[in-house]
């Protein structure tokens, strides 16, 4: 399935789009250390490319595009609060939510040495496979 999908991750955007929470309330301050996927950006890209499945119905209908999923990384690194920020198609949206919900725990954000909740945005690009033209 790796050949069927291209996953583009804008981790710069991911870092700019993070919000830190305390006591369940959103703060307007930046974390000293943002939440991150274990192993970093390349590990996240690898994990996504191995786990995202392009829905066959979307391939057949030639549906592609970029979805943006936001989620909360809890203090223990678990993922909660998954929601779509930018939609393309209900099936692509569902796949993006499924994959984000199945990610391994992240390393939580820290503010002044204390682990805190944070909301991140993750763009996932679904690109139709190229057909060989003769």
ZIBELVEN-V299947 format. One line per field, one symbol per residue. ss: DSSP state (h for helix, s for strand, l for the rest). phi: phi as a letter, one per 40 degrees, with the letter a starting at -180 (. if undefined). psi: psi as a letter, one per 20 degrees, with the letter a starting at -180 (. if undefined). Layout:
# ZIBELVEN-V299947
ss: ???
phi: ???
psi: ???
This chain:
# ZIBELVEN-V299947
ss: llllllllllhhhhhhllssssllssllllllsllslllhhhhhhhhhhhhllllhhhhhllllssssssssslllllsssssssslllhhhhhhhhhhhhlllllslsssllsssssssssssssllllllll
phi: .dccbbbbbccccdccccbbbafgbcbbccccbccacdggccccccdcccbcbcdddccccfcaibbbbbabccdcgcbbfcacbabbadccdccccdccccccdccccbbfgbcacabbbbcbbbbcccccbb
psi: ihihqpoppnhghghhjqqqqpkjqprjrqqhoqqqppiaghhggggghihpoophhhghjlprapqppqrporhjiqprkpqphpqgqhhhghgggggghjqrqrpqqqoljpprqqpqpopppopqqpqpp.
